[in-house]
Amino acid sequence: MAKTPVVGIRFVLRLTILVCVQRLFSAFPSGWPSLGLLLLRTAVGVSAVTDAIVYLAGHADASLTLWVTGVLAITCAVLLFFGFLTPIAGALLALCILIAPFFGERRYALLVLVTSLAIVLLGPGSLSIDARLFGRREIEF
């Protein structure tokens, strides 16, 4: 019996989705590079959370936009810390840094901005939730 075209189309669609998801992330390096990415994610996440919390705690009369940006920055920083949806969380955190005045000194804000964008480009590493969910897969033909 010949294979129906539907089976071939399903295989191509499944392979296309897998390739697109893996392109969103890096190669999930393991070993020392993964530990370095974990340290970067931890540093950016902890510094962004502490700065946003300190700012919001000290400015109870802040506008709604500032509160939404602060909560979004905290959420993205926690996501970065655990390595879940890393490219999206890193890009949103970089956007929050550009919008909100949480980060008092410009050099410090620039450092956190560049580091979060570097994490977006490098990926989360193998010590992350993303690696467990979207990591390397074996494709059987």
HELIX and SHEET records of a PDB file:
HELIX    1   1 PRO A    5  LEU A   24  1                                  20    
HELIX    2   2 TRP A   32  GLY A   58  1                                  27    
HELIX    3   3 LEU A   64  PHE A   82  1                                  19    
HELIX    4   4 THR A   86  ILE A   99  1                                  14    
HELIX    5   5 ARG A  106  LEU A  122  1                                  17    
HELIX    6   6 ILE A  129  PHE A  134  1                                   6    
END                                                                             
